Amino acid sequence: MSTTVVGGITVGYEDRGSGAPLVLVHGHPFDRTMWAPQIETFGAAGAQEDGPGWRVIAPDLRGYGASTVVPGVTPLETFARDIAALLDSLGLAEQRIVLGGLSMGGQIALEFARLFPGRLRGLLLADTFAQGETAEGKAARNATADRLLREGMAGYADEVLDKMVAPANLVRTPETAAHVLRMMRGTPPEGAAAALRGRAERPDYTGLLGRIAVPTLVVVGRDDTYTPVSDAEFLHRRIPHSALAVIEGAAHLPNLERPGAFDTALADFLAALPPAAPAERVG
C-alpha cells in the first residue's frame, strides 16, 4: 500500500502493474482490499506476453481504510473529485482511465462520469443503481448513520453479512466471509456515517445514463437483494454500448464471492475496448 496527500487529506491506495490505468472504487463499508482478487489478476497482467498490461489503482475512499476520516457529510462529488486528484498526483491527468465501482463505488463512478466524461475510456458498474434517494431511503440512511456513531460498526456488520455475501457462500468460502466481516468491522464509524449522509442526498443519475459515451460493463450477482438484477437491467437498457453480466451464485459482492466468473467478464470487456485517446479535461 502507498499513501499520498491530495486535497488536504491522506489517501491510501494500491498501485499494481503497468500499462493502461484501471481504477477500482470500493463500496460501503469496505476498503481497497475489497478488490484484492482483481488487483492480483489484472495487476499481474503486465507480466504476461499474451495480453495488454493494466495498472490497477484501488484507493481507500476518505473515511475508509488508510485514508483520512472526515466527519460530517461526504457527498459523492467529493469522493469523485478525490479520485481525480489522486490520478493527477499519479501522473494520469492526460490518460483516459477505465473506472470501476461496486455499490456506492458504482455511484461514485457515475458521479465521476458526470464531472469528468473526457477522462474515461470505459466504465464498470457492479451491483449498483442510478436512481435518486427516496424519502424513506434518506431517513433510513441517516438513521443508520446515527446508529453507527452511537454503537460502532460491529452489530451492523453482523446483521448485513448474509446480504453482502450469499448465505451459501458463508459456508462454502468462510475465508471470503471473514474478509468481508473484517472490512466492515474495521471501517471508522465517522467515515461510514459521513458517506451514508452523503448518499442520502445523492442526485438521480438516470438522466445521465443515455449520455455515457464509453463502453460500459454492468455486473450483478444473481442473488443480490440490495441491488437486484432488475437494477442492473435498468442500467443496461439505458446506457449505450453497454454489456450485462449476471454472476451466478453471488449476492452483493460477486468480485469476491465468484472472482473467477467476475474476472472473466471484466477481462473480456477490457480486451474489447478500443484504443484510448488522450484525456479531455472537464471540470
C-alpha positions, 0 to 999 in steps of 0.5 A: 500500500502507498499513501499520498496527500491530495486535497488536504487529506491522506489517501491510501491506495494500491498501485499494481502493474503497468500499462493502461490505468484501471481504477477500482472504487470500493463500496460501503463499508469496505476498503481497497482490499475489497478488490484484492482478487482483481488487483492480483489478476489484472495487476499481474497482467503486465507480466504476461506476453499474451495480453495488454498490461493494466495498472490497477489503482484501488484507493481507500475512499476518505473515511475508509481504510488508510485514508483520512476520516472526515466527519460530517457529510461526504457527498459523492462529488467529493469522493469523485473529485478525490479520485481525480486528484489522486490520478493527477498526483499519479501522473494520469491527468492526460490518460483516459482511465477505465473506472470501476465501482461496486455499490456506492463505488458504482455511484461514485463512478457515475458521479465521476462520469458526470464531472469528468466524461473526457477522462474515461475510456470505459466504465464498470458498474457492479451491483449498483443503481442510478436512481435518486434517494427516496424519502424513506431511503434518506431517513433510513440512511441517516438513521443508520448513520446515527446508529453507527456513531452511537454503537460502532460498526460491529452489530451492523456488520453482523446483521448485513453479512448474509446480504453482502455475501450469499448465505451459501457462500458463508459456508462454502468460502468462510475465508471470503466471509471473514474478509468481508466481516473484517472490512466492515468491522474495521471501517471508522464509524465517522467515515461510514456515517459521513458517506451514508449522509452523503448518499442520502442526498445523492442526485438521480443519475438516470438522466445521465445514463443515455449520455455515457459515451464509453463502453460500459460493463454492468455486473450483478450477482444473481442473488443480490437483494440490495441491488437486484438484477432488475437494477442492473437491467435498468442500467443496461437498457439505458446506457449505450454500448453497454454489456450485462453480466449476471454472476451466478451464485453471488449476492452483493459482492460477486468480485469476491464471492465468484472472482473467477466468473467476475474476472472473466467478464471484466477481462473480456470487456477490457480486451474489447475496448478500443484504443484510448485517446488522450484525456479531455479535461472537464471540470 
